[in-house]
Every structure is written in structure tokens, then in C-alpha cells.
Amino acid sequence: MSLPTKNADRSTVTRREALAQLSRFGIAAPLALSILHSANSAAAHALLEPGELAGDINAMVKANKPPGLTAVQSFRLVGNDLPWKPINLTVEKGQQITFLLSGRWWLVKELDIWVEPGLAFFARAGGQNPIYNPQSNTGTFVAPHSGEISIARAIGEWQNDEAQDVATPKEVYQKAEGWIEGVALVWDADPLAGLSSLLKGGDSAGIVAEEINRLRSQPPDPQGWKPLYVTGNPGIFSSCDSGQICCHSHKNACLLKNEFDLPLSADAQIDWRWVVEELPSRKREDQLLTHDYLSVAVEFDDGQDLTYFWSSELPVGQVFRCPIPSWAPIETHMVLRSGHAELGQWKSESRNLFADYKEHIGGDAKRVVGVWLIALSFFQRGTGKARFADMNVSAGEQSKRLIA
């Protein structure tokens, strides 16, 4: 597959050069390759011009100030802004802040490779974690602390889960091109009621209606599971039928973790049932640009994890390291099922974790410390659908029921 070219300048940018530019972002490569937006796809997103979003929202507020709205603050992020930037907005713990975003962030401008603002945007209150990433161009954040709101942009570039700084060298980070424009709406009452009232003042871009729809439809995280801080869980995984977790991933990502602590004894085992209805990749998943998949991953106390997935075409039993460079040192993939013939059918799985760890990782782990549900579908912008049930991890007489 060759990357598209639109003019002479783009034709001089090779696939290798594009990947070299993307590699600056570490795990950003997958998010960056949300990907290959052309002029047509850009038009479909109806992104606003700089200044347009703030003007529209301010006009709506002026025309019909909604109940419970206590503050409106516009903001802008550009390339030379270092990670955290205050926006002159102070909130109280428990207040809700709606973020409405426009813009784009370029990864390889010559090839028109960029991400939407919601993937790159982060916010926090009082200079403290947790950080908030909507993964879509609208979102509402409940302030876990009182204090000033600060914002940042990062595409997999955080140094660690403290998210105080990025691992990308400052001189590289500040050379990145793009802009994120947004408006923050602070509520003392129900944001859904306030936004519904605001909608009466007009919504030319449809962005207020988008957030209303998200608030009405996005389910909470399944009980006992917590999303990875860089992805959040924008409705990808949810509790559905009794005793099941449903997954619906489309052009996005979520890594959802259930933490526990069991010995990695010789009889350590994981069991579950799943029905995969749609695979997010039509090609082999061991290549960077086609690394879309659905999986169950087991984490060990040495930081390694082994992820069992259903492949589109790789043979059952194939094992490989993650093709995302910054994940390769810690993540091993195993093909548990393959092909499309059994899609839509419930399948039962049982793996001896001790044996799989020793054969395919071979480290010094002594404990099993968590299980991840993983859905990636941003490389090829496809869809993955699955359901998980009856998941249990056991070691001797100890066990942890993850999905009842």
C-alpha cells in the first residue's frame, strides 16, 4: 500500500519518511494514524475555521443564556504551547465543565495526516490528576479538585501516567503544527438541561447537539474496570446484557483494566467466553498500519502483558511482539482464533497463564496483577464489535471473578 499524494511536494515524502515523522510521537503512531484524512474526509468533519467556534458559542449564550451556566471561557492551543496551559478559569470541586472543540493537529502535513482535536486535547483541574481526554470533539468533565483549569495537547506523548510532562523533546514538541480551539462551559446544574436550552439559540456546526447526544447515550464504565488514562472510555466498553461487557469500537481506542493480585502459580489460569461480531481489521494485525484488534490481555508484575486476540488472517498460535515501537518491549500478542467463519458465535477460552508466560515471555514475574480489555480501530478507521462474559482468573484456591 502506498500513501496518497496530491501534489509534487507530497510525492517527495516517502512512506519511510512519514513513519519516521510519526515515530516522534511514541505510542502516538496509532492515534496519529487515525489517519490519512483527505480533502473529502476533512469536509465531512465540518471543522470550523479559527475563531468561528468561539464566536458561535458566545452568540448562542448571548441569545439564550441557559440555566446553571456560571462561566464561558474560550481557549486556543498552538504548537509552541508547552504541555499545560492555564485558561483563566477557576472551578469548584464537583462542578461540570463542557468542552467543545474544533481544529486539527498535523502529524505529517505533507501527506495530510492529522488527528481531530478531541484525540489530542487534555484538561485537568487544580494542577492535579486525573487528567481528562474526551477522545471526541465534545465532552463534559466533572472537576475532581477545586482550582484553575489547565489544558494540554498530547498524542501519546506523556512521559508517564502522572502526565506532568511529555517524553517528546521540547524542541520537537514545539515544532508540531496545528491548533485546537475550544470553549469551556462551567455548570452549577445539569449540563444536559443547560445545553438543551442553549440549543435554542442556534447550533450551526451541530456541536452542541453532538454533546447532548453523547450525554444522553454514553454508558458508564463497567463496574470494576477503569480505562487507561490516555484513552478514556468514550462508550466503547459498557455493561450490556446481564453478566456481559459489550464492545463497540469505531475509529477510536480503549484499554480497560481490572486490577487484582494473584500468584503466577503453575495452575494460574484465565477463562472467559466471547462472541466477536465484527473484526476491526481485514488484514494481518502484526504490521503497524493494520494493528487494529480486539483482545483480552493479562498483565504480570514485571510490567509485561500477554494479549490474546482474534485475528483476521494470522494463523492460530502465532505469537509476536507489538508492532507499535513503544509497546514492543512490554506487550506480546498471541492469536487465539482466526478468520471470519466463526464470527457471531459464542466461544469459550481457557489458558494456562504460567505456561503461556514461560513459553512466550520467559521473564521473572511472580504475580498476575490485572486483565485488560483492548479495542483498537484507529489505524484503518474500521469497526470492532464483541461481547465478553464469564471471565475468571484463578490460581490454586484463589480466584478473581472479572465478569459475572
C-alpha positions, 0 to 999 in steps of 0.5 A, a space after each residue: 500500500 502506498 500513501 496518497 499524494 496530491 501534489 509534487 511536494 507530497 510525492 517527495 515524502 516517502 512512506 519511510 519518511 512519514 513513519 519516521 515523522 510519526 515515530 516522534 510521537 511514541 505510542 502516538 503512531 496509532 492515534 496519529 494514524 487515525 489517519 490519512 484524512 483527505 480533502 473529502 474526509 476533512 469536509 465531512 468533519 465540518 471543522 470550523 475555521 479559527 475563531 468561528 467556534 468561539 464566536 458561535 458559542 458566545 452568540 448562542 449564550 448571548 441569545 439564550 443564556 441557559 440555566 446553571 451556566 456560571 462561566 464561558 471561557 474560550 481557549 486556543 492551543 498552538 504548537 509552541 504551547 508547552 504541555 499545560 496551559 492555564 485558561 483563566 478559569 477557576 472551578 469548584 470541586 464537583 462542578 461540570 465543565 463542557 468542552 467543545 472543540 474544533 481544529 486539527 493537529 498535523 502529524 505529517 502535513 505533507 501527506 495530510 495526516 492529522 488527528 481531530 482535536 478531541 484525540 489530542 486535547 487534555 484538561 485537568 483541574 487544580 494542577 492535579 490528576 486525573 487528567 481528562 481526554 474526551 477522545 471526541 470533539 465534545 465532552 463534559 468533565 466533572 472537576 475532581 479538585 477545586 482550582 484553575 483549569 489547565 489544558 494540554 495537547 498530547 498524542 501519546 506523548 506523556 512521559 508517564 501516567 502522572 502526565 506532568 510532562 511529555 517524553 517528546 523533546 521540547 524542541 520537537 514538541 514545539 515544532 508540531 503544527 496545528 491548533 485546537 480551539 475550544 470553549 469551556 462551559 462551567 455548570 452549577 446544574 445539569 449540563 444536559 438541561 443547560 445545553 438543551 436550552 442553549 440549543 435554542 439559540 442556534 447550533 450551526 456546526 451541530 456541536 452542541 447537539 453532538 454533546 447532548 447526544 453523547 450525554 444522553 447515550 454514553 454508558 458508564 464504565 463497567 463496574 470494576 474496570 477503569 480505562 487507561 488514562 490516555 484513552 478514556 472510555 468514550 462508550 466503547 466498553 459498557 455493561 450490556 446484557 446481564 453478566 456481559 461487557 459489550 464492545 463497540 469500537 469505531 475509529 477510536 481506542 480503549 484499554 480497560 483494566 481490572 486490577 487484582 493480585 494473584 500468584 503466577 502459580 503453575 495452575 494460574 489460569 484465565 477463562 472467559 467466553 466471547 462472541 466477536 461480531 465484527 473484526 476491526 481489521 481485514 488484514 494481518 494485525 502484526 504490521 503497524 498500519 493494520 494493528 487494529 484488534 480486539 483482545 483480552 490481555 493479562 498483565 504480570 508484575 514485571 510490567 509485561 502483558 500477554 494479549 490474546 486476540 482474534 485475528 483476521 488472517 494470522 494463523 492460530 498460535 502465532 505469537 509476536 511482539 507489538 508492532 507499535 515501537 513503544 509497546 514492543 518491549 512490554 506487550 506480546 500478542 498471541 492469536 487465539 482464533 482466526 478468520 471470519 467463519 466463526 464470527 457471531 458465535 459464542 466461544 469459550 477460552 481457557 489458558 494456562 497463564 504460567 505456561 503461556 508466560 514461560 513459553 512466550 515471555 520467559 521473564 521473572 514475574 511472580 504475580 498476575 496483577 490485572 486483565 485488560 480489555 483492548 479495542 483498537 480501530 484507529 489505524 484503518 478507521 474500521 469497526 470492532 464489535 464483541 461481547 465478553 462474559 464469564 471471565 475468571 482468573 484463578 490460581 490454586 484456591 484463589 480466584 478473581 471473578 472479572 465478569 459475572 
